[in-house]
Amino acid sequence: MEYSKRINMNKPTIEIHIITYNEEIMLPFTITHYRRMFGDPKFVVHDNCSTDDTVMLAHLAGATVIPFVTDGLSDSAYTKIKSEAHLTAEADWCLCVDCDEHCYITTEDLQELSNKGINIVTFKGWDVFADVEHPSFIKEPKGCYSPGYSKSMLVKTKVFSELLYGAGCHNIQKLIPNKENAINYSTGEYNLLHYKHWNIDHVVSRSAMFAQRLSEENKKNGWGFHYNFPAQAHIDYFVIGINTAKLIIDKRIQYDN
């Protein structure tokens, strides 16, 4: 069934926007996750000049691919995409995520939120820690609560005339509803699992890659400075995390996969 026809069905629909750069490992894993949550959502992949198989895999998954070109890693370009995705989304809800962010929320949850008049959701953030060869090998995710990843990422479409994220999109600096709407938050009822630390070699290599890609704008503003941390700092953080992580309990996680 075509997506344009699906949006007329009674169940609330969702459009998922994913920002990518060289995400051939994470993208299939993340698309599989959201299909488990929503069945057959529309995917829009915003790709920042990937040099691996990310774009090919996005097309194979049936995603719409929108390329964007920047002079290196640009937080302003990234922020613009996340701030404006809800304005063009065709579905009832718009979720805009990084490729390593898995929100645990379902179509049934969207219906409940809609019934309550909720139009923006802030997720409870967790850093997932593991030592595996591929993130899909993690069957019982363990993590540490991360306030910095407790982000407002799910928005009801046609509700807000303006939404403006700060650098890194960890917080909303400006949120203006249309005249007939009020801002109604849902906070902390749903989990966001951040799959960055599933393998320490992956963390170190990705950080080094992004450090090399930092745009002049990012360097000037100090955006993405953490990518420049020495490898040992990332290793130390990983060791602390993996030793203190606890099982993340959520009814939507299929622990017996």
Secondary structure, DSSP 4 states (H G I P E B T S, - for coil): --HHHHTTSSS--EEEEEEESS-TTHHHHHHHHHHHHHSS-EEEEEE---SSSHHHHHHHTT-EEEE---SSB-HHHHHHHHHHHHHH--SSEEEEEETTEEEE--HHHHHHHHHHT--EEEEEEEEEE---SSGGG-SS-EEEE-GGG--EEEEETTSEEEEEE-GGGSSEEEEEE-TT----EEEEEEEEEEEEES-HHHHHHHHHHHHHHB-HHHHHHTTTGGGGS-HHHHHHHHHHHHHH-EE---TTS-TT-
